[in-house]
Amino acid sequence: MDIGIVYGADKKAIDVDFIARRGDKRYYIQIAFSLPSMEKINQETRSFSLIGDNFRKIIITYENPIFTTLEFGYERVNIIDFLLDENYLK
């Protein structure tokens, strides 16, 4: 598990909370208590938009819904479901 940093056009560093690796797969993970607005969604997915590969990009939240696909294929999953589903990252 790593923490990642990507750089925006303004050269400002933006962090990715976690980068998980499983074999040749990589998962970019952001953690947020909730996503109550588009502003918060944009804040949490900004680093994802700067990553140039096609590995899964996941936001883990405390709130429901259990699973949602956001714009650009980013995923949102509830923390309980993420932790209890041993196959989620397969």
C-alpha positions as CSV (number, residue, x, y, z in Angstrom):
1,M,0.0,0.0,0.0
2,D,1.4,3.4,-1.0
3,I,0.3,7.0,-0.8
4,G,0.5,8.8,-4.2
5,I,1.0,12.3,-5.3
6,V,0.0,13.7,-8.7
7,Y,0.6,17.2,-10.0
8,G,-2.0,19.5,-11.5
9,A,-1.4,21.9,-14.4
10,D,-0.6,24.5,-11.8
11,K,2.2,22.2,-10.5
12,K,0.3,21.9,-7.2
13,A,0.7,18.5,-5.5
14,I,-2.6,16.5,-5.1
15,D,-2.6,13.4,-3.0
16,V,-4.1,10.0,-3.6
17,D,-5.0,8.6,-0.2
18,F,-3.9,5.0,-1.0
19,I,-2.5,3.0,-3.9
20,A,-3.1,-0.7,-3.5
21,R,-1.4,-3.3,-5.6
22,R,-2.4,-6.9,-6.2
23,G,-0.3,-8.7,-8.7
24,D,-0.1,-6.6,-11.8
25,K,-3.3,-4.7,-10.8
26,R,-3.3,-1.3,-9.2
27,Y,-6.2,0.4,-7.3
28,Y,-6.4,4.1,-6.5
29,I,-8.4,4.8,-3.3
30,Q,-9.7,8.0,-1.9
31,I,-11.4,8.1,1.5
32,A,-14.3,10.5,2.3
33,F,-16.9,10.5,5.1
34,S,-19.5,11.6,2.6
35,L,-20.0,13.2,-0.8
36,P,-22.8,15.7,-0.2
37,S,-22.2,17.9,-3.2
38,M,-20.7,18.0,-6.6
39,E,-18.0,20.3,-5.2
40,K,-17.0,17.5,-2.7
41,I,-17.1,14.9,-5.5
42,N,-14.9,17.1,-7.7
43,Q,-12.5,17.6,-4.8
44,E,-12.2,13.9,-4.1
45,T,-11.8,12.9,-7.8
46,R,-9.4,15.6,-8.9
47,S,-6.4,13.4,-8.3
48,F,-8.0,10.6,-10.3
49,S,-8.4,12.8,-13.3
50,L,-4.7,13.4,-13.4
51,I,-3.8,9.7,-13.4
52,G,-3.1,8.5,-16.9
53,D,-3.8,4.8,-16.6
54,N,-7.0,2.7,-16.6
55,F,-6.7,1.0,-13.2
56,R,-9.7,1.2,-10.9
57,K,-10.3,4.4,-9.0
58,I,-12.4,4.0,-5.9
59,I,-13.9,6.4,-3.3
60,I,-14.7,4.7,0.0
61,T,-17.4,6.6,2.0
62,Y,-19.4,6.0,5.2
63,E,-22.6,6.9,3.6
64,N,-24.8,4.7,1.4
65,P,-25.4,3.8,-1.5
66,I,-23.7,0.5,-1.3
67,F,-22.1,0.9,-4.7
68,T,-22.2,3.6,-7.3
69,T,-20.4,4.4,-10.5
70,L,-19.6,8.1,-10.8
71,E,-18.6,10.1,-13.8
72,F,-15.6,8.7,-15.8
73,G,-16.1,5.2,-14.3
74,Y,-14.9,6.2,-10.8
75,E,-16.5,3.9,-8.2
76,R,-18.0,4.8,-4.8
77,V,-18.5,2.1,-2.2
78,N,-19.7,2.1,1.4
79,I,-16.8,1.3,3.9
80,I,-18.7,-1.6,5.5
81,D,-19.4,-3.3,2.2
82,F,-15.8,-2.7,1.1
83,L,-14.3,-4.3,4.2
84,L,-16.7,-7.2,4.3
85,D,-16.5,-8.2,0.6
86,E,-13.2,-10.1,0.2
87,N,-13.7,-10.2,-3.5
88,Y,-14.2,-6.4,-4.1
89,L,-10.8,-5.8,-5.4
90,K,-10.7,-8.8,-7.7
